[in-house]
Amino acid sequence: MINLLPFEVELDRTDFGLRRGSILRAEISRRQKIALGEITSLRVHGSMTDGQADGIGWSLARNNLVSLENHMDFNCALNSFSKTIYNLEGICPRVINASALGQR
């Protein structure tokens, strides 16, 4: 994430949805300050059912891409505001145990 605004913002909370057949939900609830021009990364953690894991494993094994939806709430000195991204395509998630997915 890059803060292209001319002032510091604080990421108050965010909610992610990973789409690959079904939606996998995860959220980040800790606040994070982002300075003007700062580039920052967010780690998303969440759990999934066996069926969701199989679907993601199947897609990753075939190099199919997934999409991400995201809602973020920000605070700043001027005003609080929200940003929603409905369909960010072309991402390829890194999965810790990817070799085990889709092999059941």
Number of C-alpha atoms within 10 A of each C-alpha: 10 12 15 12 11 9 13 17 21 16 21 19 17 21 16 21 18 20 18 19 11 12 15 18 18 17 17 18 11 9 14 15 15 18 17 14 14 13 11 12 7 9 6 12 10 10 10 12 9 12 11 18 18 17 17 26 22 17 17 21 13 9 10 14 15 19 17 21 17 18 15 17 16 19 17 14 9 8 8 13 13 13 11 13 11 12 14 13 12 11 12 13 14 8 13 8 8 16 11 12 20 18 9 6
